[in-house]
Amino acid sequence: MAVLAIQQIRRMRGGAQSHLMLGADGNAWVVKFQNNPQHLRVLPNELLGTRLGALMGLPVAACDVVEVTPWLIEQTAELTVEYGHRRERCHAGLQFGSQLVGGLMPGHTADYLPEEQLVEVRNLREFAGALVLDKWTGNANGRQALFYRKGREKRYSATFIDQGFCFNAGEWRFEDAPLRGVYARDVVYREVTGWESFEPWLTRVEAVEAQRVWEIAETLPPEWYDGDAALLEGLVEKLIERRTRVRDLITEFRESSRQPFPKWNGGKGAMRMGEFAGQEWGDSYQGRVM
């Protein structure tokens, strides 16, 4: 069952030209349309990447399929996308929706923080977990995050957003490079001391059952990948194969010219594969996947 969009609120920034919309469920959704300027496949990328992040236990925004009716498109002049000097109506049908971080309630949301505030982010260590996700899924973009705090709070918390360029965006292939899929500012990695800093997320990826990945893929609307089941199956099979490559990909980043982990201890205290699998892994899956 898709969430029904009932009202457009405003146009959002960004290359996908998303629109903030009110759903019949009462939530505000950032909606990416099938005819967005980036590519149709950023929609399945978003759903797959976000739900895999949730499966790992990362703080990602809740996501769902959002239905936008032809009537709403016709009645809302601002529901358009632009291609250079050309503008066209957003397509009706099933779109990708991500719940607005912080919702519509008063609070403070930022996509950039000064360093003195960034280092105080409550869940800063989870950027290491996001790196695991981005290396696994071949994110061709830099890691994106939003920071939110309630009105009286002093410290922000990070939510990881924008998985549209996983799987090399619309190409659906993996082209790995050391500096792909990483956050722009190394300060978020400064407390990484070894492989233990990537737990429990790294072990969760290495131990994830293939069936769970397939279950997420099966929630994708066929029109998001032109009904090409063989193409989707090939992507999922490669994704499952990559579970054991994540450590090598992180090592390539570690040894890159950026030298992002100044406190790396050479592997002391490294966790054994599967050590974090079990009840904690199951609890994460039940609690974070939307």
C-alpha positions as CSV (number, residue, x, y, z in Angstrom):
1,M,0.0,0.0,0.0
2,A,1.5,3.3,-1.1
3,V,1.1,6.5,0.9
4,L,-1.4,8.8,-0.8
5,A,-0.2,12.4,-1.4
6,I,-2.9,15.0,-0.8
7,Q,-1.1,18.3,-1.1
8,Q,2.1,19.9,-2.4
9,I,3.8,22.1,0.1
10,R,6.8,23.5,-1.6
11,R,9.6,22.7,-4.1
12,M,12.8,21.4,-2.6
13,R,16.4,22.1,-3.5
14,G,18.6,19.5,-5.2
15,G,19.3,17.9,-8.6
16,A,16.3,15.6,-8.4
17,Q,13.9,18.6,-8.0
18,S,11.9,16.9,-5.3
19,H,8.7,18.3,-3.9
20,L,7.6,18.4,-0.2
21,M,4.2,16.9,0.0
22,L,1.6,16.1,2.7
23,G,0.5,12.5,2.9
24,A,-2.9,11.2,3.9
25,D,-1.0,9.6,6.8
26,G,-0.4,13.1,8.2
27,N,3.4,13.0,7.5
28,A,5.4,15.4,5.3
29,W,7.2,13.5,2.5
30,V,10.1,14.6,0.3
31,V,8.9,13.1,-3.0
32,K,11.1,12.3,-6.0
33,F,9.2,11.8,-9.2
34,Q,9.7,9.2,-11.9
35,N,10.6,11.9,-14.5
36,N,13.1,13.7,-12.3
37,P,16.1,15.1,-14.2
38,Q,18.6,12.7,-12.7
39,H,17.3,9.3,-13.7
40,L,14.3,7.0,-13.2
41,R,16.5,4.6,-11.3
42,V,17.3,7.0,-8.5
43,L,13.9,6.0,-7.2
44,P,14.7,2.3,-6.7
45,N,18.2,3.3,-5.6
46,E,16.7,5.5,-2.8
47,L,14.3,2.7,-1.6
48,L,17.0,0.0,-1.7
49,G,19.7,2.1,-0.2
50,T,17.6,3.5,2.5
51,R,16.1,0.2,3.6
52,L,19.5,-1.5,3.5
53,G,20.7,1.3,5.8
54,A,17.8,0.7,8.1
55,L,18.5,-3.1,8.0
56,M,22.0,-2.3,9.2
57,G,20.6,-0.1,12.1
58,L,21.7,3.2,10.7
59,P,19.7,6.5,11.3
60,V,18.0,6.9,7.9
61,A,14.8,8.7,7.2
62,A,11.7,6.6,7.0
63,C,10.8,5.9,3.3
64,D,7.9,4.6,1.4
65,V,6.2,4.5,-2.0
66,V,4.1,7.6,-2.4
67,E,1.2,7.8,-4.9
68,V,0.5,11.1,-6.6
69,T,-2.8,11.1,-8.5
70,P,-3.4,12.7,-12.0
71,W,-6.0,15.0,-10.3
72,L,-3.4,16.4,-7.9
73,I,-0.9,17.0,-10.7
74,E,-3.6,18.8,-12.7
75,Q,-4.7,21.0,-9.8
76,T,-1.2,22.0,-8.7
77,A,0.7,24.2,-11.1
78,E,4.0,24.0,-9.2
79,L,4.2,20.2,-9.7
80,T,6.7,20.4,-12.5
81,V,10.3,19.5,-13.3
82,E,12.7,21.4,-15.4
83,Y,15.3,20.3,-18.0
84,G,17.3,23.3,-18.8
85,H,14.9,25.8,-20.4
86,R,12.2,23.1,-20.8
87,R,9.5,22.4,-18.1
88,E,7.1,19.5,-17.9
89,R,4.5,18.3,-15.5
90,C,5.5,15.8,-12.9
91,H,4.3,12.3,-13.8
92,A,1.5,10.9,-11.8
93,G,1.7,7.4,-10.3
94,L,4.0,5.8,-7.8
95,Q,7.0,7.9,-6.6
96,F,9.7,7.6,-3.9
97,G,9.0,9.4,-0.6
98,S,11.3,10.1,2.3
99,Q,9.8,11.5,5.5
100,L,10.9,15.0,6.2
101,V,13.6,15.0,8.9
102,G,12.1,16.6,12.0
103,G,8.7,16.7,10.4
104,L,6.7,19.9,10.3
105,M,7.2,20.6,14.0
106,P,9.4,23.5,15.1
107,G,13.1,22.6,15.4
108,H,16.4,23.2,13.8
109,T,17.6,21.4,10.7
110,A,20.9,22.0,8.9
111,D,22.8,20.3,6.1
112,Y,26.1,22.0,7.3
113,L,27.5,22.5,10.7
114,P,30.6,24.4,11.8
115,E,33.3,22.1,13.0
116,E,32.8,22.9,16.7
117,Q,29.2,21.7,16.4
118,L,29.9,18.9,14.0
119,V,32.3,17.2,16.5
120,E,29.5,17.4,19.1
121,V,26.9,15.5,17.0
122,R,25.3,12.9,19.2
123,N,25.8,10.0,16.8
124,L,29.0,11.0,15.1
125,R,30.4,7.5,15.2
126,E,27.6,6.3,12.9
127,F,29.3,8.0,10.0
128,A,31.6,5.0,10.0
129,G,28.5,2.8,9.6
130,A,27.3,5.0,6.7
131,L,30.7,4.4,5.1
132,V,30.1,0.7,5.2
133,L,26.7,1.2,3.5
134,D,28.1,3.4,0.8
135,K,31.0,1.1,0.0
136,W,28.7,-1.9,-0.1
137,T,26.2,-0.2,-2.4
138,G,28.7,1.6,-4.6
139,N,27.5,5.1,-3.9
140,A,28.9,7.3,-6.6
141,N,28.0,10.5,-4.7
142,G,29.4,12.0,-1.5
143,R,27.7,10.9,1.7
144,Q,24.8,13.3,2.5
145,A,23.4,13.9,6.0
146,L,21.0,16.2,7.7
147,F,21.4,17.4,11.3
148,Y,18.4,18.0,13.5
149,R,17.8,19.1,17.1
150,K,14.7,20.1,18.9
151,G,14.2,23.6,20.1
152,R,15.8,23.4,23.5
153,E,18.5,20.9,22.7
154,K,22.1,22.0,22.2
155,R,23.5,19.0,20.2
156,Y,22.4,17.8,16.8
157,S,21.8,14.2,15.6
158,A,22.6,13.1,12.1
159,T,20.2,11.4,9.7
160,F,21.6,9.9,6.5
161,I,19.7,10.9,3.4
162,D,19.9,10.7,-0.4
163,Q,20.8,7.2,-1.6
164,G,19.9,8.0,-5.2
165,F,23.4,7.6,-6.5
166,C,24.0,4.1,-5.1
167,F,24.8,1.5,-7.7
168,N,26.4,4.3,-9.8
169,A,23.1,6.2,-10.2
170,G,21.2,5.2,-13.3
171,E,23.8,2.8,-14.6
172,W,23.2,0.0,-12.1
173,R,26.8,-1.1,-12.0
174,F,29.6,-0.9,-9.5
175,E,32.6,1.4,-10.3
176,D,34.6,1.6,-7.1
177,A,37.0,4.4,-6.3
178,P,38.6,5.2,-2.9
179,L,37.0,8.6,-2.5
180,R,33.5,7.7,-3.6
181,G,30.7,7.5,-1.1
182,V,32.5,9.3,1.7
183,Y,31.6,12.4,3.7
184,A,33.3,15.6,2.6
185,R,34.8,16.4,6.0
186,D,37.3,14.0,7.6
187,V,36.5,15.2,11.1
188,V,33.6,12.7,11.2
189,Y,36.1,9.9,11.0
190,R,38.7,11.2,13.4
191,E,37.7,8.7,16.2
192,V,38.1,5.7,14.0
193,T,40.8,3.5,15.6
194,G,40.5,0.3,13.7
195,W,38.0,-2.3,12.4
196,E,36.1,-2.2,15.7
197,S,35.0,1.3,14.9
198,F,32.9,0.0,12.0
199,E,31.0,-2.4,14.2
200,P,28.3,-3.6,14.4
201,W,27.5,-2.4,10.9
202,L,30.3,-4.2,9.1
203,T,29.5,-7.5,10.6
204,R,25.9,-7.0,9.9
205,V,26.6,-6.5,6.2
206,E,28.9,-9.5,6.0
207,A,26.4,-11.7,7.8
208,V,23.2,-10.5,6.2
209,E,21.1,-13.3,4.7
210,A,20.6,-13.0,0.9
211,Q,16.8,-13.5,1.5
212,R,16.5,-10.2,3.4
213,V,18.1,-8.3,0.5
214,W,15.7,-10.0,-1.9
215,E,12.7,-9.1,0.3
216,I,13.6,-5.4,0.1
217,A,14.1,-5.6,-3.7
218,E,10.7,-7.2,-4.1
219,T,9.0,-4.0,-2.6
220,L,10.2,-2.0,-5.7
221,P,7.4,-1.0,-8.1
222,P,8.2,-2.6,-11.5
223,E,7.7,0.8,-13.3
224,W,10.7,2.1,-11.5
225,Y,13.0,-0.3,-13.4
226,D,10.9,-0.6,-16.6
227,G,9.7,-4.0,-15.5
228,D,13.1,-5.6,-16.4
229,A,13.1,-8.3,-13.7
230,A,16.4,-9.8,-15.1
231,L,18.1,-6.4,-14.7
232,L,17.0,-6.1,-11.1
233,E,18.0,-9.7,-10.3
234,G,21.5,-9.0,-11.7
235,L,21.9,-6.0,-9.5
236,V,20.8,-7.8,-6.4
237,E,23.0,-10.8,-7.1
238,K,26.0,-8.5,-7.4
239,L,25.1,-6.6,-4.3
240,I,24.9,-9.9,-2.3
241,E,28.3,-10.9,-3.7
242,R,29.9,-7.6,-2.5
243,R,29.2,-8.3,1.1
244,T,32.7,-9.7,1.5
245,R,34.4,-6.9,-0.4
246,V,33.5,-4.0,2.0
247,R,36.6,-4.4,4.1
248,D,38.9,-4.1,1.1
249,L,37.0,-1.0,-0.1
250,I,37.3,0.7,3.3
251,T,41.0,-0.2,3.2
252,E,41.4,1.6,-0.1
253,F,39.9,4.7,1.4
254,R,42.1,4.4,4.5
255,E,45.2,4.3,2.3
256,S,44.1,7.1,0.0
257,S,45.7,10.5,-0.2
258,R,43.1,11.8,2.3
259,Q,44.5,9.7,5.1
260,P,41.1,9.9,6.8
261,F,41.7,7.8,9.9
262,P,44.6,9.4,11.9
263,K,43.9,7.2,15.0
264,W,43.8,3.8,13.2
265,N,45.5,1.3,15.4
266,G,46.6,-1.2,12.8
267,G,43.7,-3.6,13.5
268,K,44.1,-4.2,17.3
269,G,40.8,-5.3,18.7
270,A,39.3,-6.2,15.4
271,M,36.0,-8.0,15.6
272,R,35.5,-11.5,14.2
273,M,33.1,-11.9,11.3
274,G,29.7,-12.7,12.7
275,E,30.4,-11.6,16.2
276,F,27.6,-9.0,16.2
277,A,25.1,-11.2,14.3
278,G,22.2,-12.5,16.4
279,Q,19.6,-10.9,18.5
280,E,21.0,-7.4,18.2
281,W,21.0,-7.7,14.4
282,G,17.4,-8.9,14.4
283,D,16.3,-6.1,16.7
284,S,17.8,-3.5,14.4
285,Y,16.0,-4.9,11.4
286,Q,12.6,-4.9,13.1
287,G,13.1,-1.4,14.6
288,R,14.6,0.6,11.7
289,V,13.1,-0.6,8.4
290,M,10.1,1.5,7.4
